[in-house]
Amino acid sequence: MAQPAVQALEPAERRYTTDPRGAAEARVSRLETRLAEQGDEDKLAALGRLRERLVDDIAAKLVVENGYDHFVVAFSGGKDSVACALQLLKLGVPASQIELWHHEIDGREGSALMDWPCTRGYVTAFARAFGMPLYFSWREGGFEREMLRAGTRTAPIRFETPEGQGSAGGTNGPLGTRRRFPQTSPDLSVRWCSSAIKIDVGASALRGQERFYGKRTLVLTGERAQESSHRAHYAYFERDKADAREGRLQRLVDHCRLVHAWEEHQVWGLIEEYRVNPHPAYRLGWGRVSCAACIFGNRNQWASLRQVNPAQFERVAAYEVEFGATIKHKLSVVQEADRGTPYPDMKRKDIAAATSHRYDEPIILPPGAWSLPAGAYGDSNGPI
């Protein structure tokens, strides 16, 4: 079969910064030196108060000035991925150039074990409201099929493209058995949901499309240092695992955690600025929107899920019994829920919105209609 033609990258004609945060730090340090030499103590003190925000702003501008052809946002519909997309707009990236990639946790083969029913509709409405291309991707059978592996290969990956649908894997991988939930660990080999259902899916979608050959692509994810001590050590900017810039394909793929240094109030502030209606789970009291049945959920979240979607909760609980192994190290989800307290202000209309497979609300609210959801600044309970 003839090999596809590959357009070479054009490094000489387009600016490219390999360490935008380091370059931003250097700029601010030079400014500090000049102010110190001038003896301008007032400006130097003001710069000290704003230093981290200034470094972050300069770094972000340097990133988008790298001449990328594609901006790919890993878009869960949670507040941090929403902030990534909005920040790109604020930095001047055209909406048509910002691709939202949503990894469907439960796949499309009928499973409804883990995710919020409304999420697919919510991300679709967001993309339509802002005029951003949206592409879905998933592992066949989703989380549930991967968890139930017993001497079988991991399932194929499916991903949408501008031309239709692509696929990867599922035929030559090693045989393996899971038969238990992922563990609450920073180690992705045991917390396999992040790697098998999201990270590997996204990388396969990048590798499987010729439109990225000879192009510069930036992948953006919403991890923030404030979320955990482990995430605090993530790099702001690095090569993505799908990068192949030195090879025949000339596929340059960088990975930027655009809001890594942000505090939560900055995230909500940007969402308020654009008047974006948050995912319904935030109104119920969840402080972080990933899976409805996230393995990191605390006892109040399990108690709340049992009230909001009892069938989903019972299915998770039944698998713990079947496996003879719990998600948490000591207690089952039933025991966790029994010790927890459902969020106090869960309204019927918000429960209905979160558990519906349709999303009929506006994404951009009228002026004056936006308010901070109940889950803001609440229990995040995300990856360690």
C-alpha positions as CSV (number, residue, x, y, z in Angstrom):
1,M,0.0,0.0,0.0
2,A,1.3,3.4,-0.9
3,Q,2.5,5.5,2.0
4,P,0.7,8.8,2.6
5,A,2.5,11.9,1.6
6,V,3.8,13.8,4.7
7,Q,4.2,17.5,4.8
8,A,7.4,18.5,6.6
9,L,7.2,20.7,9.6
10,E,8.3,24.3,9.0
11,P,10.4,25.2,12.1
12,A,12.3,28.1,10.4
13,E,9.2,30.1,9.5
14,R,7.2,29.8,12.7
15,R,8.1,30.7,16.3
16,Y,8.4,27.8,18.7
17,T,9.2,27.8,22.4
18,T,10.1,24.5,23.9
19,D,9.9,25.7,27.5
20,P,7.3,28.4,27.7
21,R,7.1,28.5,31.5
22,G,10.9,28.8,31.8
23,A,10.9,31.6,29.2
24,A,8.2,33.4,31.1
25,E,10.1,33.1,34.3
26,A,13.2,34.5,32.6
27,R,11.2,37.5,31.3
28,V,9.8,38.3,34.7
29,S,13.2,37.9,36.4
30,R,14.7,40.3,33.9
31,L,11.9,42.8,34.8
32,E,12.6,42.3,38.5
33,T,16.3,43.0,37.9
34,R,15.6,46.2,36.0
35,L,13.2,47.5,38.7
36,A,15.7,46.7,41.4
37,E,18.5,48.5,39.5
38,Q,16.2,51.5,39.2
39,G,15.4,51.4,42.9
40,D,11.7,51.3,42.2
41,E,10.5,49.6,45.3
42,D,6.8,50.2,44.8
43,K,6.7,48.6,41.4
44,L,9.0,45.8,42.6
45,A,6.6,45.1,45.5
46,A,3.6,45.2,43.1
47,L,5.3,42.8,40.8
48,G,6.0,40.4,43.7
49,R,2.3,40.2,44.5
50,L,1.4,39.5,40.9
51,R,4.4,37.4,39.9
52,E,2.9,34.0,39.6
53,R,-0.1,35.2,37.7
54,L,2.1,37.2,35.4
55,V,4.4,34.2,34.7
56,D,1.3,32.1,34.0
57,D,-0.1,34.7,31.6
58,I,3.1,35.1,29.7
59,A,3.6,31.3,29.5
60,A,0.1,30.8,28.1
61,K,0.7,33.5,25.4
62,L,4.0,31.9,24.4
63,V,2.3,28.5,24.1
64,V,-0.4,29.8,21.7
65,E,2.3,31.6,19.7
66,N,4.0,28.3,18.9
67,G,2.1,28.1,15.6
68,Y,-0.1,25.1,16.2
69,D,-2.4,23.9,13.5
70,H,-4.7,22.1,16.0
71,F,-5.6,22.7,19.6
72,V,-7.1,19.6,21.1
73,V,-8.8,20.0,24.5
74,A,-9.5,16.8,26.5
75,F,-13.0,17.9,27.3
76,S,-14.8,16.1,30.2
77,G,-17.3,18.9,30.7
78,G,-15.9,19.5,34.1
79,K,-14.9,23.0,35.2
80,D,-11.2,22.7,34.5
81,S,-11.6,21.4,30.9
82,V,-14.2,24.2,30.4
83,A,-11.6,26.7,31.7
84,C,-9.0,25.4,29.2
85,A,-11.4,25.9,26.3
86,L,-12.4,29.3,27.4
87,Q,-8.8,30.4,28.1
88,L,-7.8,29.5,24.5
89,L,-10.6,31.8,23.3
90,K,-9.4,34.5,25.6
91,L,-5.9,34.1,24.2
92,G,-7.2,34.7,20.7
93,V,-7.4,31.2,19.3
94,P,-10.3,30.9,16.9
95,A,-13.1,28.7,18.1
96,S,-13.0,26.7,14.8
97,Q,-9.4,25.7,15.6
98,I,-10.2,24.4,19.1
99,E,-11.2,20.8,19.0
100,L,-13.1,19.3,22.0
101,W,-12.3,15.6,22.4
102,H,-14.6,13.8,24.8
103,H,-13.7,10.3,25.9
104,E,-16.9,8.4,26.6
105,I,-16.3,6.5,29.8
106,D,-19.0,3.9,29.3
107,G,-18.5,3.5,25.6
108,R,-21.4,3.2,23.1
109,E,-22.3,-0.4,23.5
110,G,-24.9,-0.1,26.2
111,S,-23.0,0.2,29.5
112,A,-24.2,2.9,32.0
113,L,-22.0,1.9,34.9
114,M,-19.9,4.9,35.7
115,D,-20.7,8.2,33.9
116,W,-23.2,10.9,34.3
117,P,-26.1,10.3,31.9
118,C,-26.2,14.0,30.9
119,T,-22.6,14.4,30.1
120,R,-22.7,13.6,26.4
121,G,-25.6,16.0,25.9
122,Y,-23.8,18.7,27.9
123,V,-20.5,18.6,26.0
124,T,-22.5,18.6,22.7
125,A,-24.4,21.7,23.8
126,F,-21.2,23.4,24.9
127,A,-19.5,22.8,21.6
128,R,-22.5,24.0,19.6
129,A,-22.8,27.2,21.7
130,F,-19.2,28.2,21.2
131,G,-18.8,26.9,17.6
132,M,-16.1,24.4,18.4
133,P,-15.6,21.1,16.6
134,L,-16.5,18.1,18.9
135,Y,-15.2,14.6,18.5
136,F,-16.1,11.6,20.6
137,S,-13.8,8.6,21.3
138,W,-14.2,5.5,23.4
139,R,-13.0,2.0,24.1
140,E,-15.5,-0.6,23.0
141,G,-17.7,-1.6,26.0
142,G,-16.2,1.3,28.0
143,F,-15.1,1.0,31.6
144,E,-17.3,-2.0,32.3
145,R,-15.9,-4.3,29.6
146,E,-12.3,-3.4,30.5
147,M,-13.0,-4.2,34.2
148,L,-14.6,-7.6,33.3
149,R,-11.6,-8.8,31.3
150,A,-10.9,-12.4,32.1
151,G,-8.1,-13.9,29.9
152,T,-9.0,-11.5,27.1
153,R,-7.4,-8.6,25.2
154,T,-8.3,-5.0,25.9
155,A,-11.0,-3.9,23.5
156,P,-10.6,-1.8,20.3
157,I,-10.6,2.0,20.5
158,R,-13.1,3.9,18.3
159,F,-12.8,7.6,17.5
160,E,-14.6,10.2,15.4
161,T,-12.8,12.1,12.7
162,P,-13.8,14.9,10.3
163,E,-14.2,12.1,7.7
164,G,-16.2,9.6,9.8
165,Q,-14.8,7.1,12.3
166,G,-11.5,5.4,12.9
167,S,-10.4,2.5,15.1
168,A,-7.2,1.1,16.7
169,G,-6.1,-1.9,18.7
170,G,-8.0,-4.8,20.1
171,T,-6.4,-7.5,18.0
172,N,-2.8,-8.1,19.0
173,G,-2.6,-7.0,22.6
174,P,-1.7,-9.4,25.4
175,L,-4.3,-11.4,27.2
176,G,-5.2,-10.2,30.6
177,T,-7.6,-10.3,33.6
178,R,-8.8,-7.5,35.7
179,R,-12.0,-8.5,37.5
180,R,-11.8,-5.7,40.0
181,F,-12.3,-1.9,40.1
182,P,-9.3,0.4,39.6
183,Q,-7.4,1.2,42.8
184,T,-7.3,4.7,44.3
185,S,-3.6,5.2,43.6
186,P,-1.4,7.7,41.6
187,D,0.0,4.6,39.9
188,L,-1.8,4.3,36.5
189,S,-1.0,0.6,36.3
190,V,-3.5,-0.1,39.1
191,R,-5.6,3.0,38.6
192,W,-6.2,1.8,35.1
193,C,-9.3,3.8,34.3
194,S,-7.3,6.9,33.5
195,S,-4.9,5.2,31.2
196,A,-7.1,2.6,29.5
197,I,-10.3,4.6,29.2
198,K,-8.9,8.2,28.6
199,I,-5.2,8.7,28.0
200,D,-4.6,5.7,25.7
201,V,-7.8,6.5,23.8
202,G,-6.8,10.0,23.1
203,A,-3.2,9.0,22.0
204,S,-4.6,6.4,19.7
205,A,-7.0,8.9,18.1
206,L,-4.0,11.2,17.5
207,R,-1.8,8.5,16.0
208,G,-4.6,7.2,13.9
209,Q,-5.3,10.3,11.8
210,E,-3.2,11.4,8.8
211,R,-4.4,15.0,9.2
212,F,-1.9,15.4,12.1
213,Y,1.1,14.3,9.9
214,G,3.5,17.2,9.2
215,K,1.4,19.4,11.6
216,R,1.8,21.0,15.0
217,T,-0.8,19.9,17.5
218,L,-1.3,21.0,21.1
219,V,-3.1,18.7,23.5
220,L,-4.6,20.5,26.5
221,T,-5.7,18.9,29.8
222,G,-7.1,20.4,32.9
223,E,-5.0,19.0,35.8
224,R,-4.3,21.7,38.4
225,A,-1.5,21.7,41.1
226,Q,-4.1,22.7,43.7
227,E,-5.9,19.4,43.3
228,S,-3.3,17.2,44.9
229,S,0.4,16.9,45.9
230,H,0.9,14.4,43.1
231,R,-0.6,16.6,40.4
232,A,1.4,19.6,41.7
233,H,4.5,17.8,40.2
234,Y,3.0,17.5,36.7
235,A,4.8,19.4,34.0
236,Y,3.1,22.5,32.6
237,F,4.4,21.7,29.1
238,E,5.9,18.6,27.6
239,R,5.9,16.4,24.6
240,D,2.7,14.3,24.3
241,K,2.9,10.6,24.2
242,A,1.6,10.7,20.6
243,D,4.5,12.9,19.5
244,A,6.6,11.7,16.5
245,R,8.3,14.8,15.3
246,E,11.6,13.2,14.5
247,G,10.1,10.3,12.6
248,R,8.9,9.9,9.0
249,L,5.4,11.2,10.0
250,Q,6.7,14.6,11.3
251,R,3.8,14.6,13.8
252,L,4.6,17.2,16.4
253,V,2.3,16.9,19.4
254,D,2.9,18.9,22.6
255,H,0.9,18.6,25.8
256,C,0.0,21.7,27.9
257,R,-1.7,21.8,31.3
258,L,-2.9,25.3,30.7
259,V,-4.6,25.9,34.1
260,H,-2.0,23.9,36.1
261,A,-1.1,26.9,38.3
262,W,-4.6,28.2,38.7
263,E,-6.6,28.2,41.9
264,E,-10.2,27.2,41.9
265,H,-11.5,30.8,42.2
266,Q,-9.7,31.6,38.9
267,V,-11.5,28.7,37.2
268,W,-14.9,29.8,38.4
269,G,-14.1,33.4,37.7
270,L,-13.5,32.6,34.0
271,I,-16.6,30.4,33.8
272,E,-18.6,33.3,35.3
273,E,-17.1,35.8,32.8
274,Y,-18.4,33.8,29.9
275,R,-21.6,33.0,31.8
276,V,-21.3,29.3,31.1
277,N,-23.9,27.1,32.7
278,P,-21.9,24.5,34.7
279,H,-22.5,20.7,34.4
280,P,-25.6,19.8,36.4
281,A,-23.6,17.7,38.9
282,Y,-22.1,20.9,40.3
283,R,-25.5,22.1,41.2
284,L,-26.2,18.9,43.1
285,G,-23.1,19.5,45.2
286,W,-20.3,17.6,43.5
287,G,-17.1,19.6,43.6
288,R,-15.5,17.8,40.8
289,V,-17.2,16.3,37.7
290,S,-15.6,13.2,36.3
291,C,-17.5,9.9,36.6
292,A,-20.7,9.9,38.7
293,A,-19.3,6.8,40.4
294,C,-15.7,7.9,40.5
295,I,-13.5,5.6,42.5
296,F,-12.2,8.6,44.4
297,G,-15.6,9.6,45.7
298,N,-15.9,10.1,49.5
299,R,-18.7,8.8,51.6
300,N,-20.9,11.9,51.1
301,Q,-20.6,11.4,47.3
302,W,-21.6,7.8,47.5
303,A,-24.5,8.6,49.8
304,S,-25.5,11.3,47.3
305,L,-25.2,9.0,44.3
306,R,-27.3,6.4,46.0
307,Q,-30.1,9.0,46.3
308,V,-29.6,10.5,42.8
309,N,-29.2,7.4,40.8
310,P,-29.9,4.3,42.9
311,A,-29.7,1.8,40.0
312,Q,-26.2,3.0,39.1
313,F,-25.1,2.8,42.7
314,E,-26.5,-0.7,43.2
315,R,-24.7,-2.0,40.1
316,V,-21.4,-0.7,41.4
317,A,-22.1,-2.3,44.8
318,A,-23.0,-5.6,43.2
319,Y,-19.7,-5.8,41.4
320,E,-17.8,-5.3,44.6
321,V,-19.7,-8.3,46.0
322,E,-19.1,-10.3,42.8
323,F,-15.3,-9.5,42.8
324,G,-14.9,-10.0,46.6
325,A,-12.9,-6.7,46.5
326,T,-13.9,-3.2,47.3
327,I,-13.0,0.1,45.6
328,K,-11.9,1.5,48.9
329,H,-9.3,-0.4,51.0
330,K,-11.5,-1.1,54.0
331,L,-15.2,-0.3,53.3
332,S,-17.6,-1.2,50.5
333,V,-19.5,1.6,48.7
334,V,-22.6,0.6,50.7
335,Q,-20.7,1.0,54.0
336,E,-19.3,4.3,52.7
337,A,-22.8,5.6,51.8
338,D,-24.2,4.5,55.1
339,R,-21.6,6.6,56.9
340,G,-22.1,9.6,54.6
341,T,-24.6,12.3,54.2
342,P,-26.3,13.2,50.9
343,Y,-25.6,16.7,49.7
344,P,-28.3,18.9,51.4
345,D,-29.6,21.0,48.5
346,M,-30.2,18.4,45.7
347,K,-33.2,19.7,43.9
348,R,-35.5,17.5,41.8
349,K,-35.0,19.5,38.7
350,D,-31.2,19.2,39.0
351,I,-31.4,15.5,39.7
352,A,-33.5,15.2,36.6
353,A,-31.0,17.2,34.5
354,A,-28.0,15.2,35.7
355,T,-29.7,11.8,35.1
356,S,-31.2,12.6,31.7
357,H,-29.6,11.5,28.5
358,R,-30.8,14.8,27.0
359,Y,-29.4,18.3,27.8
360,D,-32.0,21.0,27.1
361,E,-30.6,23.9,29.1
362,P,-28.8,26.9,27.7
363,I,-25.0,26.8,27.9
364,I,-24.5,30.6,27.8
365,L,-26.8,32.1,30.5
366,P,-28.4,35.6,30.1
367,P,-26.6,38.5,31.8
368,G,-27.3,38.4,35.6
369,A,-28.5,34.8,35.6
370,W,-25.2,33.1,36.5
371,S,-24.6,32.0,40.1
372,L,-21.9,29.9,41.8
373,P,-23.1,26.2,42.0
374,A,-23.5,24.4,45.3
375,G,-20.5,22.2,44.6
376,A,-18.0,25.0,44.0
377,Y,-15.1,24.8,46.5
378,G,-16.5,21.6,47.8
379,D,-15.3,18.0,48.0
380,S,-13.1,17.4,44.9
381,N,-12.0,13.9,45.7
382,G,-9.9,13.5,42.6
383,P,-6.8,11.6,41.7
384,I,-4.1,11.6,44.4
